[in-house]
């Protein structure tokens, strides 16, 4: 049970977002720009995958399934493919650039100072731009916030992973900006 | 030197915020609601102190000085008073409620799952409300993002602590919503 009375029985981050719409608004706008906005040279799938990976490193069941299912939707793959990336992205059949960005994201998850100049240079050799590196760091940092928000309030996470897969298509279409989904 | 070309020589988070105004907007709106908005039963000083404490636990020099200086401004105290809270809040001359909220914030800094029902109940015995507990968790989580954003891009932090103190008064007056300060 959540640590505070969230009033409505919404899963994961949707509970505290309905509880405090004043903070839900900028949180969703941030997610929209970082993850859904098409004005980005990283694909939506790559960006959702960075969020899912960081969430798995933070052991946040709700976030890694929501955003893993979105990556799965965009990649048009299955759950085991996403799980393989979360478990060992270096061995997964993804681009060298995404591997290099996931390495940066993994360092951000541990703490900002874990990112090394070598990691950044390595990403550049595979074509990563300043903005892609910026967005990777901020997506990883933002999920360190979202994961702590969800688990720090002990919110409820449905355990059936298929539920997240079923919901991903709608979220992909609607994005994060419409606050009505949190009501 | 920052890992990406931030174009303008702005310190700390102001560099990446000027680099990517699309994400700066929701980040600043979040800070405004959480830290500066007067529609809150936690004082501005208490909220800034929670942010400064989490930033010190994350060893983020820039953020702990910016927000420590703001707490100092609101508390009308000196730098050693803020440093004493960061070092050992249990022994500091602050309210039991703020101590209990700092304990929750300290757990959030480690990871969402570190927050215990006992910590939350303890805060309630000193009068903490659901919304105060919510805001404490989200402020702590948000600083886990801000700190990683600042240090993960290796931004520049002025080392003279008095500079942060001098700037705090203006930030307290203006709040976080005006994006012009990041240009």
Interface residues (C-beta under 8 A of the other chain):
Chain A: X3 X4 X5 X16 X19 X20 X22 X23 X25 X26 X27 X29 X30 X33 X34 X37 X39 X58 X59 X60 X104 X107 X108 X111 X112 X113 X115 X117 X120 X130 X131 X133 X134 X135 X137 X138 X140 X141 X142 X144 X145 X146 X147 X148 X149 X150 X151 X152 X153 X154
Chain B: X3 X4 X5 X16 X19 X20 X22 X23 X25 X26 X27 X29 X30 X33 X34 X37 X39 X58 X59 X60 X104 X107 X108 X111 X112 X113 X115 X117 X120 X130 X131 X133 X134 X135 X137 X138 X140 X141 X142 X144 X145 X146 X147 X148 X149 X150 X151 X152 X153 X154
